[in-house]
Amino acid sequence: MILDTCAILWLASGNAQLSDHARATIASAPQVAISSISAMEIGQKYQKGKLSLPMPPSEWFHAIVKHHGLTVINLDADICLRATELPQIHKDPFDRLIISTALRLEREVVTADAVFSSYGVDTLC
């Protein structure tokens, strides 16, 4: 299972947009992962003033990974290239990289974004 960036933020803040079912599934999953691109997206949102965090993004990101026992999936050339080859259904480059990662690793994604399923990605919200 991979959390998209919004799901990471919701998990960390206890936001109700992450359903009880999703929380229970995350809690019982043998491995919950996030893409390293989410670190950049969080950092950009913070720098633009669209996201408030209690500490700098680099500290916050590492603290959340440790606290929730998340695995960070690093981007490699194959994931990046596959993201460029996806149909132009979704224009968000961060989400395209998360979708590419999920397809390559055959994992479902916790997301509220219905567009993910257009790529054949199983989703959970």
C-alpha positions as CSV (number, residue, x, y, z in Angstrom):
1,M,0.0,0.0,0.0
2,I,1.2,3.5,-0.9
3,L,-0.1,6.7,0.6
4,D,-0.5,9.7,-1.7
5,T,0.6,13.0,-0.3
6,C,-2.8,14.1,1.0
7,A,-3.2,10.7,2.7
8,I,0.1,11.3,4.5
9,L,-1.0,14.7,5.7
10,W,-4.4,13.3,6.8
11,L,-2.8,10.4,8.7
12,A,-0.3,12.7,10.4
13,S,-3.0,15.2,11.4
14,G,-5.8,12.8,12.3
15,N,-7.9,14.5,9.6
16,A,-11.4,12.9,9.1
17,Q,-10.9,12.9,5.3
18,L,-9.0,9.6,5.9
19,S,-11.9,7.2,6.5
20,D,-12.0,4.8,9.5
21,H,-11.8,1.9,7.0
22,A,-8.6,3.4,5.5
23,R,-7.1,4.0,8.9
24,A,-7.9,0.4,10.0
25,T,-6.4,-1.0,6.7
26,I,-3.2,1.1,7.2
27,A,-2.9,0.0,10.8
28,S,-3.1,-3.7,9.8
29,A,-1.1,-3.6,6.6
30,P,2.3,-5.4,6.7
31,Q,4.0,-2.5,4.9
32,V,2.8,1.1,4.3
33,A,4.9,3.1,1.9
34,I,5.2,6.6,0.6
35,S,6.9,7.9,-2.5
36,S,9.9,10.1,-2.0
37,I,8.2,12.6,-4.3
38,S,5.8,13.4,-1.5
39,A,8.7,14.9,0.4
40,M,9.1,17.4,-2.4
41,E,5.4,18.1,-2.7
42,I,5.1,18.7,1.0
43,G,8.2,21.0,0.9
44,Q,6.7,23.0,-2.0
45,K,3.3,23.4,-0.3
46,Y,5.1,24.6,2.8
47,Q,7.3,27.1,0.9
48,K,4.3,28.5,-0.9
49,G,2.4,29.0,2.3
50,K,-0.2,26.4,1.4
51,L,0.7,24.1,4.3
52,S,1.4,24.8,7.9
53,L,3.7,22.4,9.8
54,P,4.9,22.5,13.4
55,M,8.6,22.3,12.2
56,P,10.5,22.6,8.9
57,P,9.4,20.1,6.3
58,S,12.5,18.0,6.4
59,E,12.2,17.4,10.1
60,W,8.4,16.9,9.9
61,F,8.7,14.4,7.0
62,H,11.3,12.2,8.8
63,A,9.4,12.4,12.1
64,I,6.2,11.2,10.4
65,V,8.0,8.4,8.6
66,K,9.5,7.2,11.8
67,H,6.3,7.7,14.0
68,H,4.1,5.7,11.5
69,G,6.7,3.2,10.5
70,L,6.4,4.1,6.9
71,T,8.7,2.9,4.1
72,V,10.0,5.5,1.7
73,I,10.1,4.4,-1.9
74,N,12.8,6.3,-3.8
75,L,12.2,7.2,-7.4
76,D,14.4,5.6,-10.0
77,A,14.7,6.0,-13.8
78,D,12.1,3.4,-14.6
79,I,9.5,5.0,-12.3
80,C,10.2,8.4,-13.7
81,L,10.2,7.2,-17.4
82,R,7.0,5.3,-16.8
83,A,5.3,8.4,-15.4
84,T,6.1,10.2,-18.7
85,E,4.5,7.4,-20.7
86,L,1.2,7.4,-18.8
87,P,-1.8,8.7,-20.7
88,Q,-2.4,12.4,-20.1
89,I,-5.4,11.8,-17.9
90,H,-3.9,13.5,-14.9
91,K,-1.5,16.5,-15.3
92,D,-0.2,16.6,-11.7
93,P,3.5,15.4,-12.0
94,F,3.6,14.4,-8.3
95,D,0.5,12.2,-8.7
96,R,1.8,10.8,-12.0
97,L,5.0,9.7,-10.2
98,I,2.9,8.1,-7.3
99,I,0.7,6.3,-9.9
100,S,3.8,5.1,-11.8
101,T,5.3,3.8,-8.5
102,A,2.0,2.0,-7.7
103,L,1.8,0.4,-11.1
104,R,5.4,-0.8,-11.0
105,L,5.1,-2.3,-7.5
106,E,1.5,-3.5,-8.0
107,R,0.3,-1.7,-4.9
108,E,-2.9,0.0,-4.0
109,V,-2.9,3.7,-3.2
110,V,-4.7,5.5,-0.4
111,T,-6.1,8.6,-2.1
112,A,-9.2,10.6,-2.5
113,D,-8.3,11.3,-6.1
114,A,-10.6,9.3,-8.3
115,V,-8.3,9.8,-11.3
116,F,-5.9,7.2,-10.0
117,S,-8.3,4.4,-10.8
118,S,-8.3,5.6,-14.5
119,Y,-4.8,4.2,-14.7
120,G,-5.8,0.8,-13.4
121,V,-4.5,1.6,-9.8
122,D,-6.5,0.1,-7.0
123,T,-7.4,2.8,-4.5
124,L,-8.6,3.1,-1.0
125,C,-9.9,6.3,0.7
